[in-house]
Amino acid sequence: MQNPAKVHVTLHDLRFTSLSHSEYLNNEAKKYIQKNNEKKVIFAADIQNSGRGRRGHSWFSDDPASVSVSFLYKAGGNLNQIPQITAAAALAVNKTLNNFRLEGDLKWPNDILIKNKKICGILSELIFNKNQEAYVVIGCGINLNNKSFSQQINQLATSYYLEKNKEIDKNVFLAELISEMDYYIESYLSQSRQKIINELKKELNLIGKQVDLTFKGQKYKVQIKDILESGELLVAFDNGKEKKMQSLYTSLDYQSLLKYNKDNYRERC
């Protein structure tokens, strides 16, 4: 395989690197910080051959109609801030979609849905350079001008084009996303962290709701009591016992939210 073409652009205090293709953009970020020390770097690719999602699942981003982008930020000394940074990223992507008149629903912990179909997946990783300085890399895969999907995911995925029946300029979208992402991530890493978490809770609209979920392969009906700063769900079982549930082991059945909470939960149409 030939080396991918690269374009480097420096925008104020961040560095932007554009690639024609990449195996996995988060790995580009991991390699980059071993030789460089910028505080903020953005990696974008028309094609990402081996995108990844939660629990090692594949994210299909080998279509140049979609956009794959990873945001690298120096995390500073407080690593307790990292778990919910994916939430800040999800808010940024959703706000960008809203800016182009497409309303999405945030799905805990790291997806954005349109009419219960996935338009964006987000994966955050904590990484360290050779000096043991901490960085967080946030990888986003967003379906923009995709006109169709493989049979494997056709019933699960959607795109901006399929929802709006028109294409969007990827560069214009990416520029808007960079602006929103920088605002949300910088706010999260500074003094506005609680504000971001509160906005997330409002957007998710899960607290107080009954839902079916799968935890480590077992199905349960629970009530969601809170979304903790760690990113975990605090849930209550029918017997009154409460438990913290990590996203790594937990999947929510979003259809059950409609079934159990008809009066105070609705899916955007």
C-alpha positions in Angstrom: 0.0 0.0 0.0 1.3 3.4 -0.9 1.6 6.1 1.8 -1.6 8.2 2.0 -1.5 11.7 0.7 -1.3 14.3 3.5 -2.3 17.9 3.8 -1.2 19.9 6.9 -2.9 23.1 7.9 -2.3 25.0 11.2 -5.4 26.9 12.5 -4.5 29.2 15.4 -3.6 26.9 18.3 -4.5 23.6 16.6 -3.0 21.5 13.8 -5.1 19.9 11.1 -3.9 16.9 9.1 -5.9 15.6 6.1 -5.3 12.1 4.7 -6.8 10.5 1.6 -7.1 7.3 3.6 -6.1 5.7 6.9 -6.3 2.3 8.4 -7.5 3.8 11.8 -7.2 7.5 12.6 -6.9 7.0 16.3 -3.7 5.1 15.6 -2.5 8.1 13.6 -2.9 10.2 16.7 -1.1 7.6 18.9 1.9 7.6 16.6 1.9 11.4 16.3 2.3 12.2 20.0 5.4 10.1 20.3 7.2 12.6 18.1 5.3 15.9 18.6 3.9 17.8 21.5 1.1 20.0 20.1 -1.8 20.4 22.5 -4.6 20.0 19.9 -4.4 18.1 16.6 -7.1 17.0 14.2 -6.8 14.1 11.8 -9.4 13.6 9.0 -9.6 11.0 6.2 -11.9 10.4 3.2 -11.6 6.7 3.8 -10.9 4.8 7.1 -10.4 1.1 6.4 -10.5 -0.3 9.9 -12.7 2.0 12.0 -13.6 0.8 15.4 -16.5 1.2 17.8 -17.3 0.3 21.4 -16.3 -3.2 22.5 -14.0 -3.6 19.5 -16.9 -3.5 17.0 -16.1 -2.4 13.5 -17.3 1.0 12.2 -17.9 1.0 8.5 -16.2 4.1 7.2 -14.6 3.0 3.9 -17.0 5.1 1.9 -15.7 8.6 1.0 -19.2 9.9 1.3 -18.8 9.7 5.0 -16.4 11.7 7.2 -13.9 10.1 9.6 -12.1 12.5 12.0 -10.1 12.1 15.2 -9.5 15.0 17.7 -6.4 14.8 19.8 -6.3 16.9 23.0 -3.7 17.1 25.8 -5.6 16.0 28.8 -3.6 17.9 31.5 -3.2 16.5 35.0 -6.8 15.7 36.0 -7.5 12.3 34.4 -10.7 12.0 36.4 -12.2 14.3 33.7 -11.7 11.8 30.9 -14.6 9.3 31.2 -17.3 11.7 30.2 -15.4 13.5 27.4 -17.2 11.3 24.9 -20.3 13.0 26.1 -18.9 16.4 25.2 -17.9 15.1 21.8 -21.4 13.7 21.2 -23.0 17.0 22.1 -20.6 18.7 19.6 -21.5 16.4 16.7 -25.2 16.7 17.5 -25.0 20.5 17.7 -23.2 20.5 14.3 -26.0 18.3 12.8 -28.6 20.7 14.3 -26.7 23.6 12.7 -27.5 22.0 9.3 -31.1 21.4 10.2 -30.9 17.8 11.2 -32.0 16.8 14.7 -30.5 13.8 16.2 -31.0 11.8 19.4 -28.0 11.0 21.7 -27.9 7.4 22.5 -26.0 6.4 25.7 -23.0 6.2 25.7 -21.6 7.2 22.3 -23.9 7.2 19.3 -26.2 9.6 17.6 -29.4 8.3 16.0 -31.9 9.7 13.5 -35.3 7.9 13.8 -33.5 5.1 15.7 -30.9 4.7 12.9 -27.2 5.4 13.5 -25.7 8.4 11.8 -22.6 8.8 14.0 -20.4 6.7 16.3 -17.8 8.1 18.7 -14.9 6.4 20.5 -12.6 8.0 23.0 -9.2 6.6 24.2 -6.8 7.8 26.8 -3.2 7.6 25.5 0.3 8.6 26.7 3.4 9.9 24.9 6.9 8.8 25.7 7.1 11.3 28.6 3.9 9.8 30.1 1.9 12.9 29.3 -1.8 12.1 28.9 -3.8 12.8 25.8 -7.3 11.9 24.8 -8.1 11.0 21.2 -11.8 11.2 20.1 -12.6 9.4 16.9 -15.8 10.2 15.1 -17.4 8.5 12.1 -20.3 10.4 10.5 -22.5 9.4 7.6 -23.0 12.4 5.4 -23.5 11.8 1.7 -24.0 8.0 1.8 -26.8 7.1 -0.6 -27.0 3.5 0.5 -25.4 1.0 2.9 -24.5 -2.7 2.7 -27.2 -5.2 3.5 -25.4 -5.9 6.8 -26.2 -2.5 8.2 -28.9 -1.2 5.9 -31.6 -1.3 8.6 -29.3 0.1 11.2 -27.7 3.1 9.6 -28.7 6.4 8.0 -27.0 9.5 6.6 -27.5 13.2 6.1 -28.3 12.6 2.4 -30.9 9.9 3.2 -32.6 12.1 5.8 -32.5 15.4 3.8 -32.5 14.1 0.3 -29.6 16.3 -0.6 -25.8 16.3 -0.3 -23.8 18.4 2.1 -20.4 19.9 1.5 -18.1 17.8 3.6 -15.5 20.5 4.0 -18.2 23.0 5.3 -19.5 20.4 7.7 -16.1 19.5 8.9 -15.2 23.2 9.5 -18.4 23.6 11.6 -17.7 20.4 13.5 -14.2 21.5 14.4 -15.5 24.7 15.8 -18.2 23.0 17.8 -15.9 20.3 19.0 -13.3 22.7 20.2 -15.9 24.7 22.1 -17.3 21.6 23.9 -14.0 19.9 24.6 -12.3 23.0 25.9 -15.4 23.8 28.0 -15.3 20.3 29.4 -11.6 20.4 30.2 -11.9 23.8 31.9 -14.4 25.2 34.4 -17.6 24.3 32.5 -17.5 20.6 32.9 -20.6 20.4 35.1 -22.5 22.5 32.6 -21.6 20.0 29.8 -22.6 17.0 31.9 -26.0 18.7 32.7 -26.6 19.4 29.0 -25.8 15.7 28.3 -28.3 14.5 30.9 -31.0 16.8 29.4 -30.3 15.6 25.8 -30.2 11.9 26.8 -33.5 12.2 28.7 -33.0 9.0 30.5 -33.1 9.8 34.3 -36.3 8.5 35.9 -37.1 6.3 32.9 -37.8 2.6 32.9 -35.8 0.6 30.3 -34.8 -2.9 29.4 -31.0 -3.4 29.2 -28.5 -6.2 28.8 -25.6 -6.3 31.3 -22.9 -8.9 30.8 -25.3 -11.0 28.7 -28.2 -10.9 31.1 -31.4 -8.9 30.5 -33.0 -6.7 33.1 -35.8 -4.2 33.5 -34.5 -1.2 35.5 -35.2 2.4 36.3 -32.3 4.8 35.5 -31.6 6.9 38.6 -28.7 9.0 37.3 -25.8 9.3 34.9 -22.7 9.5 37.0 -19.6 11.7 36.3 -17.8 8.5 35.6 -20.1 7.9 32.7 -21.8 4.9 34.4 -25.5 4.5 34.8 -26.9 4.2 38.3 -30.0 2.0 38.0 -32.6 0.6 40.4 -34.0 -2.9 40.1 -37.6 -3.9 41.0 -36.4 -5.1 44.4 -35.1 -1.6 45.2 -31.4 -2.5 44.9 -29.2 -0.1 43.0 -26.2 -0.8 40.8 -23.7 1.1 38.8 -23.4 -0.1 35.2 -20.4 0.5 32.9 -21.0 1.1 29.2 -18.5 -1.5 28.3 -20.9 -4.2 29.6 -24.2 -2.5 29.1 -26.6 -2.0 26.1 -29.9 -0.2 26.4 -33.0 -1.3 24.5 -34.2 2.0 23.2 -37.5 0.6 21.9 -38.4 -0.3 25.5 -38.1 3.4 26.4 -41.0 4.1 24.1 -42.9 1.1 25.5 -42.5 1.9 29.2 -42.5 5.8 29.1 -45.0 6.8 26.5 -46.1 9.9 28.3 -42.6 11.4 28.9 -40.3 10.0 26.3 -40.5 10.4 22.6 -38.3 9.6 19.6 -37.7 12.5 17.2 -39.5 12.1 14.0 
